[in-house]
């Protein structure tokens, strides 16, 4: 088996902050890219202070900063700009999420970066993209969750539009950015030169919302909030078990819908004309939910899951993070990995995103302290100890 990681030899500069850009860089680092995280000397990446910390050490950063070496540079200073161009000359990818025009103001825009390295791929991740009337607005994932149409269809019919309680738009944009970078690099292999990736966080959210544009275009149909129900099939909901747990049931396939209704003692509905299509069943969701919910409510969670599995019907327990960490399927996949950390000892976090049979990825280390590798990285560029000290004295590091 080839033990080399598939992205070994790829050099990535992560200039981005918070989530979408840095997470894309993390995903590249997980499969062997050498990622250098560039942070402002006096204003570290805000994700270091997001959410709970332990002994003053931000835990989110441990995940987001994994497999990255850390350097501090003030890009608005001549010294910082100079060092960045030297780093870019040796890099394959730069990922940034400044507001459009910011890199240009520091004379670090595409003309300067591509002059330093014609093979460079520059991934620009912003809320609204590089062009258009909103381009210079501050962009955050929450705004994308609102503007994409996600919030409008999420929540109960009589309740408010609902935002997700985690960074959904940023995470989907990160996945999309990692894919965009790999696509641009594949293009470089053919043409010999790099290009700019323009990633707007509002767009991947729009893509994962599915056929809404074509539904509206062709039918004038606007999806409404349906809570946990689906407009495309039923029964589909979360149901409470006799022991106070919750389970989720899906009947996207006709055969599964029939098995569920037999299992809960309502085979009579299967012969109804409306039962033959997902949308027909969705129009009778009250009746189907009542039957499924009543049956599930009379049994404990373990009994419910065992009965559904025996009937080959689709069901899952509604987990919180404690259940995820204890689950045998996640364990079999190795979905959670344990990492030795110099600050916190052993920490558990999500493993790499997928398994490759020949060249697997790995989490080699968790997020490191602010600027931990600055001297090492700069001396690797050929800067002397005196030059590094002078940059530090100027506030560039």
Secondary structure, DSSP 8 states (H G I E B T S, - for coil): ---S-TTTT-EEEE---SSHHHHHHHHHHHTT-EEEEEE-SSS--GGGGSS-EETTEEHHHHHHTTTEEEEE--TTSHHHHHHHHHHHHH-SEEEE---TTHHHHTT-SHHHHHHH-TT-EEEEEESS-SSSTTTTS---HHHHHHHTSHHHHSS-TTS-----SS-HHHHHHHHHHHHHHHHHHHHHHHHSS--EEEEEHHHHHHHHT-THHHHHHHH-------TT--SS-SS-EEEE-TTS-EEEE---SHHHHHHHHHHTT-GGGGGSGGGGSHHHHHHTHHHHHHHHHHHHHTS-HHHHHHHHHHTT--EEE---HHHHHH-HHHHHHT-EEEEEETTTEEEEEE--SS--SSS----------TTTTHHHHHHHTT--HHHHHHHHHTT--
